[in-house]
Amino acid sequence: MDANHEARPLAARYIDFIDYGEAWELQKEYVGEIDREERVETLLLLQHPPTYTLGTDRHPEHLLLAPEELKARGISVYEIDRGGDITYHGPGQLVGYPLIRLDAKGLDLHGFLRELEQVLIDWLAGYGIEGGRKPEYTGVWVGDKKIAAIGIKFNRSRTRRGFVTSHGFALNLKAGIGEEGFAGIVPCGIQQFGVTSFEDLTGQAMKPEQAARELLPHFMRRFGFRPG
């Protein structure tokens, strides 16, 4: 954060489980309120039931399961308005939705993505995990396996020049999540690399609510917020 800028207040809310559609509607509601300055900027941290989401760069052929198999497995499917292709959300994964303002002056949308990646990289480093980037992709990688996916929507402000962000990141925590959910898709359209999780790498279980508590200070520091 620039030392000349005062930290803005941030509200953080953890939701243990919420249906994807309900969370999507909540994001839209909050984005409008934040834009009208009726709500402080907010970071939603949560878990979803098993869900596949297809972003604006969607390729339906990257969903490998037939409708009857999706139903049998209890997996919902949503076509949504974030960037990117298809990804999976499910139990044992921490999902974060930063709903924050980006002013037009000095606006760097790619820089926002890099900063969000860095929040996750910094948290992983605290456990001795070397997270990194692949130049041609978004997200956080450990070697050739993705541990966190990122997809953002930049909602144009109706009250000022700039944007309010929505959607966000999904951090894999539980062991075996690659076989559990990601095996039914070509994640983000990337065929040559796999996925991993915190527990797969460390052998240590990590509850999403604990990861949420630990990530929050990293997010506030990186984006220049104070508790609100």
Helices and strands as residue ranges (DSSP letters): E 8-15, H 20-35, E 42-46, E 51-54, G 60-62, H 67-73, E 76-79, E 86-89, E 93-99, E 101-103, H 109-125, E 140-142, E 145-156, E 162-172, H 177-180, G 182-184, G 187-189, E 194-195, H 198-202, H 208-223, E 225-227
